[in-house]
């Protein structure tokens, strides 16, 4: 069977898990095309108006797969970590697609609910494998291989690498695994991921959900633009879960949104360690979780760290020129502050320095 996987939402995080699972069961995996204007337009046209940009993009990627595959994977992600949840729109995504996308092929709804335990989360994948006709032993084997590949992927991200760089180094010896992430994500414009301090102006923390950070079309190729200015990039996925949990422990109440917690913890960790020159909060218009998390980061920065910070909001109307202007202005002000902050003469200082007329 040809199974289509949309290149949207958490595809950039769980693609190794899904791809290895289906391929081990003997199915062919087909990806939708990279996000483009046609995919965006189709998604906006058929999706409900009040949905956020990433959800509209997902609808567009589903339409892109129609006619090319036998079935399309629609993950129903309920909880990805014990006692935590993620955005409610992920839970209702299969129903949104079923009743919004005309002429779609069979939908493979894969439930993932790790609220009780991480092991429980894989039960939905097991059920789907059995529904596709695979025997118990084959499904267990596929889950084991997929889980190992996913765990290795997470470990590499925590070392500070970009997802695309990881997938280039994780190619399986078998030829059937050698088509992982080619050109899927924004890259560093030819600059190495471990850029030396001599060649780098510093590091900028880029805080946002994976479906914004790793899609070049949605984020206006921000990674390449930052790298072209000589900056390394630090992503939320580069922070270990221990660092995230530790940074968030300052708050009296536990955050129950998994990705909101990761964004907050990663941002706080970056600021506390002083490993970044500036912080960019990349958010989509209308995201309720981001509205809360970004405010916490901004307040913490104002109170304690004083690191240059800006928020850039994206939606289907965002233009390249306006985005570039915001980004360039932030970088210019960050560099200006680095050169001159605390070295500015107060008004009238020349009167007492002997450098001007008395």
GUSE-424487 format. One record per residue (C-alpha): residue number from 1; residue in three letters; chain; x, y, z. Coordinates in nm, 4 decimals, always signed. Each point is the difference from the previous one (the first is absolute). Example, Ala and Ser with C-alpha at 12.3 -4.5 7.8 and 13.67 -1.06 7.14 Angstrom:
REM GUSE-424487
[atom 1, 'ala', 'A', [+1.2300, -0.4500, +0.7800]]
[atom 2, 'ser', 'A', [+0.1370, +0.3440, -0.0660]]
REM end
This chain:
REM GUSE-424487
[atom 1, 'unk', 'A', [+0.0000, +0.0000, +0.0000]]
[atom 2, 'unk', 'A', [+0.1137, +0.3547, -0.0750]]
[atom 3, 'unk', 'A', [-0.0394, +0.2028, +0.3181]]
[atom 4, 'unk', 'A', [+0.0215, +0.3782, -0.0211]]
[atom 5, 'unk', 'A', [+0.1501, +0.2081, +0.2809]]
[atom 6, 'unk', 'A', [-0.0684, +0.3762, -0.0061]]
[atom 7, 'unk', 'A', [+0.3103, +0.2155, +0.0556]]
[atom 8, 'unk', 'A', [-0.1741, +0.2082, +0.2644]]
[atom 9, 'unk', 'A', [-0.0559, +0.0392, +0.3746]]
[atom 10, 'unk', 'A', [+0.2193, -0.2478, +0.1912]]
[atom 11, 'unk', 'A', [+0.1301, -0.1775, -0.3102]]
[atom 12, 'unk', 'A', [+0.3419, +0.1520, +0.0673]]
[atom 13, 'unk', 'A', [+0.0102, -0.1632, +0.3446]]
[atom 14, 'unk', 'A', [-0.1557, -0.3430, -0.0554]]
[atom 15, 'unk', 'A', [+0.0780, -0.0783, -0.3630]]
[atom 16, 'unk', 'A', [+0.2724, -0.2568, +0.0889]]
[atom 17, 'unk', 'A', [-0.2457, -0.1858, +0.2230]]
[atom 18, 'unk', 'A', [-0.2782, -0.0075, -0.2565]]
[atom 19, 'unk', 'A', [+0.2112, -0.0765, -0.3026]]
[atom 20, 'unk', 'A', [+0.1946, -0.2900, +0.1493]]
[atom 21, 'unk', 'A', [-0.3223, -0.1462, +0.1440]]
[atom 22, 'unk', 'A', [-0.1822, -0.0088, -0.3334]]
[atom 23, 'unk', 'A', [+0.2981, -0.1073, -0.2051]]
[atom 24, 'unk', 'A', [+0.0728, -0.2887, +0.2363]]
[atom 25, 'unk', 'A', [-0.3578, -0.1139, -0.0583]]
[atom 26, 'unk', 'A', [+0.0622, -0.0019, -0.3739]]
[atom 27, 'unk', 'A', [-0.1781, +0.3206, -0.0977]]
[atom 28, 'unk', 'A', [+0.1307, +0.2799, -0.2204]]
[atom 29, 'unk', 'A', [+0.0174, +0.3470, +0.1548]]
[atom 30, 'unk', 'A', [-0.0795, +0.2997, -0.2217]]
[atom 31, 'unk', 'A', [+0.0552, +0.3550, +0.1251]]
[atom 32, 'unk', 'A', [-0.1968, +0.3038, -0.1063]]
[atom 33, 'unk', 'A', [+0.1961, +0.2690, -0.1785]]
[atom 34, 'unk', 'A', [+0.1785, +0.2728, +0.1906]]
[atom 35, 'unk', 'A', [-0.2251, +0.2815, +0.1139]]
[atom 36, 'unk', 'A', [-0.0645, +0.2471, -0.2812]]
[atom 37, 'unk', 'A', [-0.2541, +0.2654, -0.0941]]
[atom 38, 'unk', 'A', [-0.2386, -0.2480, -0.1589]]
[atom 39, 'unk', 'A', [-0.0025, -0.2209, +0.3108]]
[atom 40, 'unk', 'A', [-0.0569, +0.3057, +0.2190]]
[atom 41, 'unk', 'A', [-0.2837, +0.1280, -0.2208]]
[atom 42, 'unk', 'A', [-0.1729, -0.3390, -0.0079]]
[atom 43, 'unk', 'A', [+0.0245, -0.0312, +0.3771]]
[atom 44, 'unk', 'A', [-0.1392, +0.3476, +0.0629]]
[atom 45, 'unk', 'A', [-0.2852, -0.0645, -0.2426]]
[atom 46, 'unk', 'A', [-0.1315, -0.3203, +0.1577]]
[atom 47, 'unk', 'A', [+0.0915, +0.0419, +0.3673]]
[atom 48, 'unk', 'A', [-0.2186, +0.1781, +0.2546]]
[atom 49, 'unk', 'A', [+0.0795, +0.3704, +0.0241]]
[atom 50, 'unk', 'A', [+0.0952, +0.0127, +0.3675]]
[atom 51, 'unk', 'A', [+0.2653, -0.2735, -0.0247]]
[atom 52, 'unk', 'A', [+0.3646, +0.0986, +0.0390]]
[atom 53, 'unk', 'A', [+0.2419, +0.0077, -0.2924]]
[atom 54, 'unk', 'A', [+0.1622, -0.3417, +0.0724]]
[atom 55, 'unk', 'A', [-0.3415, -0.1732, -0.0033]]
[atom 56, 'unk', 'A', [-0.0880, +0.1665, -0.3306]]
[atom 57, 'unk', 'A', [+0.3351, -0.1073, -0.1418]]
[atom 58, 'unk', 'A', [-0.0710, -0.3600, +0.1068]]
[atom 59, 'unk', 'A', [-0.3275, +0.0045, -0.1941]]
[atom 60, 'unk', 'A', [+0.1907, +0.1177, -0.3057]]
[atom 61, 'unk', 'A', [+0.2519, -0.2829, +0.0318]]
[atom 62, 'unk', 'A', [-0.2822, -0.2548, +0.0181]]
[atom 63, 'unk', 'A', [-0.1459, +0.1310, -0.3262]]
[atom 64, 'unk', 'A', [+0.3464, -0.0204, -0.1552]]
[atom 65, 'unk', 'A', [+0.0035, -0.3778, +0.0625]]
[atom 66, 'unk', 'A', [-0.3389, -0.0694, -0.1569]]
[atom 67, 'unk', 'A', [+0.0340, -0.2218, -0.3073]]
[atom 68, 'unk', 'A', [+0.3550, -0.1041, +0.0873]]
[atom 69, 'unk', 'A', [-0.0574, -0.2404, +0.2894]]
[atom 70, 'unk', 'A', [-0.2375, -0.2724, +0.1202]]
[atom 71, 'unk', 'A', [-0.0364, +0.1455, +0.3481]]
[atom 72, 'unk', 'A', [+0.1150, +0.3040, +0.1976]]
[atom 73, 'unk', 'A', [+0.1355, -0.0101, +0.3544]]
[atom 74, 'unk', 'A', [-0.1804, +0.2368, +0.2377]]
[atom 75, 'unk', 'A', [+0.1573, -0.0230, +0.3471]]
[atom 76, 'unk', 'A', [-0.2316, +0.0688, +0.2911]]
[atom 77, 'unk', 'A', [+0.2529, +0.1227, +0.2557]]
[atom 78, 'unk', 'A', [-0.1717, +0.0253, +0.3365]]
[atom 79, 'unk', 'A', [+0.2932, -0.0126, +0.2411]]
[atom 80, 'unk', 'A', [+0.3688, -0.0449, -0.0787]]
[atom 81, 'unk', 'A', [+0.1262, -0.0067, +0.3604]]
[atom 82, 'unk', 'A', [-0.1533, -0.1396, +0.3188]]
[atom 83, 'unk', 'A', [-0.2481, +0.2323, +0.1738]]
[atom 84, 'unk', 'A', [+0.0268, +0.2616, -0.2750]]
[atom 85, 'unk', 'A', [-0.2028, +0.0950, -0.3062]]
[atom 86, 'unk', 'A', [+0.0602, +0.1922, -0.3202]]
[atom 87, 'unk', 'A', [-0.2168, +0.2347, -0.2074]]
[atom 88, 'unk', 'A', [-0.3659, -0.1160, -0.0185]]
[atom 89, 'unk', 'A', [-0.0002, +0.0479, -0.3774]]
[atom 90, 'unk', 'A', [+0.2289, -0.3032, -0.0301]]
[atom 91, 'unk', 'A', [-0.2660, -0.2108, +0.1697]]
[atom 92, 'unk', 'A', [-0.2732, +0.1065, -0.2417]]
[atom 93, 'unk', 'A', [+0.2215, +0.0008, -0.3088]]
[atom 94, 'unk', 'A', [-0.1365, -0.3236, -0.1576]]
[atom 95, 'unk', 'A', [-0.3571, +0.1306, +0.0201]]
[atom 96, 'unk', 'A', [+0.1031, +0.3392, -0.1390]]
[atom 97, 'unk', 'A', [+0.1636, -0.1698, -0.2988]]
[atom 98, 'unk', 'A', [-0.2831, -0.2505, -0.0533]]
[atom 99, 'unk', 'A', [-0.2670, +0.2687, -0.0247]]
[atom 100, 'unk', 'A', [+0.2023, +0.2765, -0.1663]]
[atom 101, 'unk', 'A', [+0.2103, -0.1636, -0.2714]]
[atom 102, 'unk', 'A', [-0.2103, -0.1113, -0.2988]]
[atom 103, 'unk', 'A', [+0.0962, -0.3146, -0.1893]]
[atom 104, 'unk', 'A', [+0.2611, -0.1174, +0.2498]]
[atom 105, 'unk', 'A', [+0.1011, -0.3686, -0.0049]]
[atom 106, 'unk', 'A', [-0.0140, -0.2281, +0.3018]]
[atom 107, 'unk', 'A', [+0.1257, +0.1661, +0.3177]]
[atom 108, 'unk', 'A', [+0.2240, -0.2009, +0.2315]]
[atom 109, 'unk', 'A', [-0.0676, +0.1462, +0.3439]]
[atom 110, 'unk', 'A', [+0.2908, -0.0788, +0.2314]]
[atom 111, 'unk', 'A', [-0.0797, +0.0701, +0.3648]]
[atom 112, 'unk', 'A', [+0.2865, +0.0885, +0.2318]]
[atom 113, 'unk', 'A', [-0.0844, +0.0505, +0.3654]]
[atom 114, 'unk', 'A', [+0.2867, -0.0191, +0.2489]]
[atom 115, 'unk', 'A', [-0.1862, +0.1686, +0.2852]]
[atom 116, 'unk', 'A', [+0.0158, -0.3127, +0.2187]]
[atom 117, 'unk', 'A', [+0.3449, -0.1134, -0.1172]]
[atom 118, 'unk', 'A', [+0.2251, +0.0201, -0.3030]]
[atom 119, 'unk', 'A', [-0.0543, -0.3722, -0.0652]]
[atom 120, 'unk', 'A', [-0.3761, +0.0595, -0.0240]]
[atom 121, 'unk', 'A', [+0.0612, +0.2538, -0.2725]]
[atom 122, 'unk', 'A', [+0.1052, -0.2696, -0.2454]]
[atom 123, 'unk', 'A', [-0.3214, -0.1973, +0.0367]]
[atom 124, 'unk', 'A', [-0.1672, +0.2074, -0.2709]]
[atom 125, 'unk', 'A', [+0.2832, -0.0768, -0.2418]]
[atom 126, 'unk', 'A', [-0.0287, -0.3685, +0.0831]]
[atom 127, 'unk', 'A', [-0.3748, +0.0011, -0.0695]]
[atom 128, 'unk', 'A', [+0.0530, +0.1757, -0.3316]]
[atom 129, 'unk', 'A', [+0.2643, -0.2523, -0.1029]]
[atom 130, 'unk', 'A', [-0.2383, -0.2850, +0.0738]]
[atom 131, 'unk', 'A', [-0.2819, +0.1745, -0.1901]]
[atom 132, 'unk', 'A', [+0.2305, +0.0168, -0.3022]]
[atom 133, 'unk', 'A', [+0.0207, -0.3792, +0.0058]]
[atom 134, 'unk', 'A', [+0.3408, -0.0581, +0.1551]]
[atom 135, 'unk', 'A', [+0.0449, -0.2827, +0.2548]]
[atom 136, 'unk', 'A', [+0.0727, +0.0660, +0.3656]]
[atom 137, 'unk', 'A', [+0.3704, -0.0869, -0.0259]]
[atom 138, 'unk', 'A', [+0.0577, +0.2249, -0.3019]]
[atom 139, 'unk', 'A', [-0.1679, +0.2974, +0.1664]]
[atom 140, 'unk', 'A', [+0.2038, -0.0471, +0.3179]]
[atom 141, 'unk', 'A', [+0.3197, -0.0212, -0.2047]]
[atom 142, 'unk', 'A', [-0.0895, +0.3131, -0.1977]]
[atom 143, 'unk', 'A', [-0.0820, +0.1921, +0.3180]]
[atom 144, 'unk', 'A', [+0.3292, -0.0997, +0.1576]]
[atom 145, 'unk', 'A', [+0.2068, +0.1132, -0.2997]]
[atom 146, 'unk', 'A', [-0.2000, +0.3216, -0.0366]]
[atom 147, 'unk', 'A', [+0.0380, +0.0802, +0.3696]]
[atom 148, 'unk', 'A', [+0.3761, -0.0513, -0.0109]]
[atom 149, 'unk', 'A', [+0.0341, +0.2273, -0.3019]]
[atom 150, 'unk', 'A', [-0.2132, +0.2682, +0.1636]]
[atom 151, 'unk', 'A', [+0.1997, -0.0154, +0.3255]]
[atom 152, 'unk', 'A', [+0.3258, +0.0395, -0.1940]]
[atom 153, 'unk', 'A', [-0.1491, +0.2983, -0.1821]]
[atom 154, 'unk', 'A', [-0.0944, +0.1712, +0.3273]]
[atom 155, 'unk', 'A', [+0.3482, -0.0589, +0.1458]]
[atom 156, 'unk', 'A', [+0.1651, +0.1611, -0.3004]]
[atom 157, 'unk', 'A', [-0.2257, +0.3060, +0.0176]]
[atom 158, 'unk', 'A', [+0.0917, +0.0478, +0.3652]]
[atom 159, 'unk', 'A', [+0.3660, +0.0187, -0.1010]]
[atom 160, 'unk', 'A', [-0.0736, +0.3261, -0.1806]]
[atom 161, 'unk', 'A', [-0.0451, -0.1163, -0.3578]]
[atom 162, 'unk', 'A', [-0.2643, +0.1028, -0.2512]]
[atom 163, 'unk', 'A', [-0.2496, -0.2753, -0.0982]]
[atom 164, 'unk', 'A', [+0.1080, -0.0047, -0.3629]]
[atom 165, 'unk', 'A', [+0.3644, -0.0415, +0.0968]]
[atom 166, 'unk', 'A', [-0.0966, -0.2888, +0.2270]]
[atom 167, 'unk', 'A', [-0.1868, -0.1842, -0.2712]]
[atom 168, 'unk', 'A', [+0.2924, +0.0296, -0.2395]]
[atom 169, 'unk', 'A', [+0.2160, -0.1820, +0.2546]]
[atom 170, 'unk', 'A', [-0.2635, -0.2549, +0.0957]]
[atom 171, 'unk', 'A', [-0.0418, -0.1565, -0.3432]]
[atom 172, 'unk', 'A', [-0.0718, -0.3684, +0.0295]]
[atom 173, 'unk', 'A', [+0.2372, -0.2377, -0.1822]]
[atom 174, 'unk', 'A', [-0.2973, -0.1266, -0.1984]]
[atom 175, 'unk', 'A', [-0.0783, +0.2044, -0.3102]]
[atom 176, 'unk', 'A', [-0.3668, +0.0240, +0.0933]]
[atom 177, 'unk', 'A', [+0.0794, +0.2296, +0.2930]]
[atom 178, 'unk', 'A', [+0.2147, +0.2466, -0.1934]]
[atom 179, 'unk', 'A', [-0.2710, +0.2567, -0.0813]]
[atom 180, 'unk', 'A', [-0.0550, +0.1487, +0.3456]]
[atom 181, 'unk', 'A', [-0.0092, +0.3757, +0.0272]]
[atom 182, 'unk', 'A', [+0.1518, +0.1231, -0.3239]]
[atom 183, 'unk', 'A', [-0.0708, +0.3729, -0.0278]]
[atom 184, 'unk', 'A', [-0.2856, -0.0255, +0.2482]]
[atom 185, 'unk', 'A', [+0.1169, +0.2669, +0.2414]]
[atom 186, 'unk', 'A', [+0.1648, +0.3352, +0.0024]]
[atom 187, 'unk', 'A', [+0.3765, -0.0442, +0.0049]]
[atom 188, 'unk', 'A', [+0.2881, +0.2138, +0.1191]]
[atom 189, 'unk', 'A', [+0.0783, +0.1466, -0.3426]]
[atom 190, 'unk', 'A', [+0.3029, -0.2197, -0.0442]]
[atom 191, 'unk', 'A', [+0.1440, +0.0844, +0.3409]]
[atom 192, 'unk', 'A', [+0.0942, -0.2970, +0.2201]]
[atom 193, 'unk', 'A', [-0.2248, -0.0807, +0.2940]]
[atom 194, 'unk', 'A', [+0.2956, +0.0212, +0.2407]]
[atom 195, 'unk', 'A', [+0.1218, +0.3364, -0.1289]]
[atom 196, 'unk', 'A', [+0.3191, +0.1064, +0.1758]]
[atom 197, 'unk', 'A', [+0.0004, +0.3005, +0.2279]]
[atom 198, 'unk', 'A', [+0.2434, +0.1687, -0.2385]]
[atom 199, 'unk', 'A', [-0.2475, -0.0129, -0.2878]]
[atom 200, 'unk', 'A', [-0.3129, +0.0675, +0.2045]]
[atom 201, 'unk', 'A', [-0.1365, +0.3263, +0.1366]]
[atom 202, 'unk', 'A', [-0.1871, -0.1919, +0.2653]]
[atom 203, 'unk', 'A', [-0.3065, -0.2180, +0.0500]]
[atom 204, 'unk', 'A', [-0.3645, +0.0979, -0.0327]]
[atom 205, 'unk', 'A', [-0.2677, -0.2032, +0.1744]]
[atom 206, 'unk', 'A', [-0.2954, -0.0740, -0.2267]]
[atom 207, 'unk', 'A', [-0.3025, -0.0901, +0.2088]]
[atom 208, 'unk', 'A', [-0.3102, -0.1377, -0.1695]]
[atom 209, 'unk', 'A', [-0.1906, -0.3152, -0.0841]]
[atom 210, 'unk', 'A', [+0.1705, -0.2485, -0.2355]]
[atom 211, 'unk', 'A', [-0.2514, +0.0621, -0.2765]]
[atom 212, 'unk', 'A', [+0.1108, +0.3635, -0.0084]]
[atom 213, 'unk', 'A', [+0.3736, -0.0398, +0.0561]]
[atom 214, 'unk', 'A', [+0.0680, -0.2780, -0.2488]]
[atom 215, 'unk', 'A', [-0.2171, +0.0985, -0.2954]]
[atom 216, 'unk', 'A', [+0.1910, +0.2400, -0.2232]]
[atom 217, 'unk', 'A', [-0.3105, +0.1328, -0.1739]]
[atom 218, 'unk', 'A', [-0.1969, +0.0830, +0.3134]]
[atom 219, 'unk', 'A', [+0.2920, +0.1647, +0.1822]]
[atom 220, 'unk', 'A', [+0.1278, +0.1935, -0.3030]]
[atom 221, 'unk', 'A', [+0.3263, -0.1973, +0.0068]]
[atom 222, 'unk', 'A', [+0.1030, +0.1623, +0.3269]]
[atom 223, 'unk', 'A', [+0.2720, -0.2576, +0.0739]]
[atom 224, 'unk', 'A', [+0.1895, +0.0799, -0.3189]]
[atom 225, 'unk', 'A', [-0.0379, +0.3727, +0.0587]]
[atom 226, 'unk', 'A', [+0.1414, -0.0201, +0.3514]]
[atom 227, 'unk', 'A', [+0.2847, -0.2235, -0.1146]]
[atom 228, 'unk', 'A', [+0.0786, +0.2372, -0.2865]]
[atom 229, 'unk', 'A', [+0.0478, +0.2760, +0.2596]]
[atom 230, 'unk', 'A', [+0.2500, -0.2241, +0.1795]]
[atom 231, 'unk', 'A', [-0.2123, -0.1338, +0.2862]]
[atom 232, 'unk', 'A', [-0.0370, -0.3515, +0.1294]]
[atom 233, 'unk', 'A', [-0.3494, -0.1087, +0.0979]]
[atom 234, 'unk', 'A', [-0.1212, -0.1736, +0.3128]]
[atom 235, 'unk', 'A', [-0.3349, -0.1834, -0.0249]]
[atom 236, 'unk', 'A', [-0.2301, -0.1191, +0.2821]]
[atom 237, 'unk', 'A', [+0.0630, -0.3620, -0.1040]]
[atom 238, 'unk', 'A', [+0.3698, +0.0510, +0.0765]]
[atom 239, 'unk', 'A', [-0.0807, +0.0224, +0.3729]]
[atom 240, 'unk', 'A', [-0.0255, -0.3198, +0.2017]]
[atom 241, 'unk', 'A', [-0.3221, -0.0808, +0.1801]]
[atom 242, 'unk', 'A', [+0.1880, +0.0292, +0.3291]]
[atom 243, 'unk', 'A', [+0.0957, +0.3606, -0.0813]]
[atom 244, 'unk', 'A', [-0.3555, +0.0804, -0.1030]]
[atom 245, 'unk', 'A', [-0.1471, -0.1478, +0.3179]]
[atom 246, 'unk', 'A', [+0.2623, +0.1711, +0.2147]]
[atom 247, 'unk', 'A', [-0.0585, +0.3425, -0.1514]]
[atom 248, 'unk', 'A', [-0.3782, -0.0300, +0.0365]]
[atom 249, 'unk', 'A', [+0.0259, -0.1065, +0.3644]]
[atom 250, 'unk', 'A', [+0.0224, +0.3681, +0.0977]]
[atom 251, 'unk', 'A', [-0.3768, +0.0250, -0.0502]]
[atom 252, 'unk', 'A', [-0.2288, -0.1251, +0.2795]]
[atom 253, 'unk', 'A', [-0.2402, -0.1774, -0.2363]]
[atom 254, 'unk', 'A', [+0.0952, -0.2723, -0.2456]]
[atom 255, 'unk', 'A', [-0.0552, +0.0825, -0.3655]]
[atom 256, 'unk', 'A', [-0.2139, -0.2710, -0.1587]]
[atom 257, 'unk', 'A', [+0.0572, +0.1004, -0.3667]]
[atom 258, 'unk', 'A', [+0.2972, -0.2060, -0.1183]]
[atom 259, 'unk', 'A', [+0.1180, +0.2322, -0.2761]]
[atom 260, 'unk', 'A', [-0.0810, +0.3148, +0.1919]]
[atom 261, 'unk', 'A', [+0.2128, -0.1364, +0.2814]]
[atom 262, 'unk', 'A', [+0.2836, -0.0840, -0.2411]]
[atom 263, 'unk', 'A', [-0.0034, +0.3502, -0.1496]]
[atom 264, 'unk', 'A', [-0.0043, +0.1660, +0.3411]]
[atom 265, 'unk', 'A', [+0.2621, -0.2277, +0.1528]]
[atom 266, 'unk', 'A', [+0.2317, +0.0180, -0.2997]]
[atom 267, 'unk', 'A', [-0.0264, +0.3794, -0.0163]]
[atom 268, 'unk', 'A', [+0.0674, +0.0407, +0.3732]]
[atom 269, 'unk', 'A', [+0.2893, -0.2452, -0.0172]]
[atom 270, 'unk', 'A', [+0.1596, +0.1917, -0.2877]]
[atom 271, 'unk', 'A', [-0.0306, +0.3298, +0.1857]]
[atom 272, 'unk', 'A', [+0.1209, -0.1364, +0.3332]]
[atom 273, 'unk', 'A', [+0.3133, -0.1491, -0.1552]]
[atom 274, 'unk', 'A', [+0.0726, +0.3205, -0.1948]]
[atom 275, 'unk', 'A', [+0.0721, -0.2156, -0.3042]]
[atom 276, 'unk', 'A', [-0.1959, +0.2255, -0.2361]]
[atom 277, 'unk', 'A', [+0.0458, +0.3538, -0.1304]]
[atom 278, 'unk', 'A', [-0.3706, +0.0461, -0.0661]]
[atom 279, 'unk', 'A', [-0.3323, -0.1811, +0.0072]]
[atom 280, 'unk', 'A', [-0.2642, -0.0110, -0.2741]]
[atom 281, 'unk', 'A', [-0.3495, -0.1216, +0.0885]]
[atom 282, 'unk', 'A', [-0.1610, -0.1337, -0.3172]]
[atom 283, 'unk', 'A', [-0.3746, -0.0455, +0.0390]]
[atom 284, 'unk', 'A', [-0.3082, -0.0494, -0.2141]]
[atom 285, 'unk', 'A', [-0.2890, +0.2441, +0.0263]]
[atom 286, 'unk', 'A', [-0.2762, -0.1208, +0.2284]]
[atom 287, 'unk', 'A', [+0.2043, -0.2605, +0.1879]]
[atom 288, 'unk', 'A', [-0.1360, +0.0008, +0.3544]]
[atom 289, 'unk', 'A', [+0.2887, -0.1989, +0.1461]]
[atom 290, 'unk', 'A', [+0.2607, +0.2328, -0.1516]]
[atom 291, 'unk', 'A', [-0.1835, +0.3068, +0.1299]]
[atom 292, 'unk', 'A', [+0.0520, -0.1318, +0.3531]]
[atom 293, 'unk', 'A', [+0.3487, -0.1499, -0.0371]]
[atom 294, 'unk', 'A', [+0.1479, +0.2980, -0.1860]]
[atom 295, 'unk', 'A', [-0.1263, +0.2357, +0.2703]]
[atom 296, 'unk', 'A', [+0.1730, -0.2073, +0.2692]]
[atom 297, 'unk', 'A', [+0.3269, +0.0086, -0.1943]]
[atom 298, 'unk', 'A', [-0.0233, +0.3756, -0.0568]]
[atom 299, 'unk', 'A', [-0.0697, +0.0693, +0.3679]]
[atom 300, 'unk', 'A', [+0.2828, -0.2262, +0.1178]]
[atom 301, 'unk', 'A', [+0.2376, +0.1716, -0.2415]]
[atom 302, 'unk', 'A', [-0.1000, +0.3468, +0.1176]]
[atom 303, 'unk', 'A', [+0.0393, -0.0949, +0.3656]]
[atom 304, 'unk', 'A', [+0.3243, -0.1942, -0.0096]]
[atom 305, 'unk', 'A', [+0.1934, -0.0296, -0.3233]]
[atom 306, 'unk', 'A', [-0.0355, +0.3081, -0.2215]]
[atom 307, 'unk', 'A', [+0.0809, -0.1920, -0.3193]]
[atom 308, 'unk', 'A', [-0.1092, +0.1536, -0.3334]]
[atom 309, 'unk', 'A', [-0.3340, -0.1616, -0.0830]]
[atom 310, 'unk', 'A', [-0.2637, +0.0393, -0.2670]]
[atom 311, 'unk', 'A', [-0.3244, -0.1716, -0.0986]]
[atom 312, 'unk', 'A', [-0.0871, -0.0687, -0.3637]]
[atom 313, 'unk', 'A', [-0.3562, -0.1108, -0.0737]]
[atom 314, 'unk', 'A', [-0.0805, -0.1988, -0.3135]]
[atom 315, 'unk', 'A', [-0.3249, -0.0615, -0.1857]]
[atom 316, 'unk', 'A', [-0.1117, -0.0507, -0.3604]]
[atom 317, 'unk', 'A', [+0.0242, +0.3741, -0.0648]]
[atom 318, 'unk', 'A', [+0.3608, +0.0410, +0.1158]]
[atom 319, 'unk', 'A', [+0.2144, +0.1505, -0.2746]]
[atom 320, 'unk', 'A', [+0.3660, -0.0596, -0.0717]]
[atom 321, 'unk', 'A', [+0.0934, +0.3690, +0.0032]]
[atom 322, 'unk', 'A', [-0.1609, +0.0743, +0.3354]]
[atom 323, 'unk', 'A', [+0.1509, -0.3112, +0.1540]]
[atom 324, 'unk', 'A', [+0.3495, +0.0856, -0.1256]]
[atom 325, 'unk', 'A', [-0.0312, +0.3545, +0.1322]]
[atom 326, 'unk', 'A', [-0.0907, -0.1253, +0.3486]]
[atom 327, 'unk', 'A', [+0.2827, -0.2510, +0.0008]]
[atom 328, 'unk', 'A', [+0.2641, +0.2405, -0.1285]]
[atom 329, 'unk', 'A', [-0.1067, +0.2692, +0.2460]]
[atom 330, 'unk', 'A', [+0.0321, -0.2435, +0.2899]]
[atom 331, 'unk', 'A', [+0.3464, -0.1181, -0.1069]]
[atom 332, 'unk', 'A', [+0.1202, +0.3584, -0.0550]]
[atom 333, 'unk', 'A', [-0.1227, +0.1133, +0.3403]]
[atom 334, 'unk', 'A', [+0.1480, -0.3083, +0.1674]]
[atom 335, 'unk', 'A', [+0.3406, +0.0664, -0.1567]]
[atom 336, 'unk', 'A', [-0.0213, +0.3724, +0.0788]]
[atom 337, 'unk', 'A', [-0.0729, -0.0790, +0.3624]]
[atom 338, 'unk', 'A', [+0.2918, -0.2434, +0.0140]]
[atom 339, 'unk', 'A', [+0.2375, +0.2707, -0.1237]]
[atom 340, 'unk', 'A', [-0.1236, +0.3051, +0.1882]]
[atom 341, 'unk', 'A', [-0.2133, -0.0956, +0.2985]]
[atom 342, 'unk', 'A', [+0.1512, +0.1366, +0.3250]]
[atom 343, 'unk', 'A', [+0.2487, +0.2019, -0.2041]]
[atom 344, 'unk', 'A', [-0.2243, +0.2940, -0.0867]]
[atom 345, 'unk', 'A', [+0.1072, +0.3349, +0.1415]]
[atom 346, 'unk', 'A', [-0.2778, +0.1718, +0.1936]]
[atom 347, 'unk', 'A', [-0.1265, +0.3329, -0.1301]]
[atom 348, 'unk', 'A', [+0.2453, +0.2789, +0.0827]]
[atom 349, 'unk', 'A', [+0.2908, -0.2306, +0.0915]]
[atom 350, 'unk', 'A', [+0.2290, +0.1828, -0.2442]]
[atom 351, 'unk', 'A', [-0.0231, +0.3095, +0.2226]]
[atom 352, 'unk', 'A', [+0.2035, -0.1792, +0.2650]]
[atom 353, 'unk', 'A', [+0.2260, -0.2108, -0.2143]]
[atom 354, 'unk', 'A', [+0.1959, +0.2762, -0.1653]]
[atom 355, 'unk', 'A', [-0.1132, -0.1301, -0.3413]]
[atom 356, 'unk', 'A', [-0.2308, +0.2875, -0.0821]]
[atom 357, 'unk', 'A', [-0.0518, +0.3671, +0.0552]]
[atom 358, 'unk', 'A', [-0.0707, +0.1160, +0.3565]]
REM end
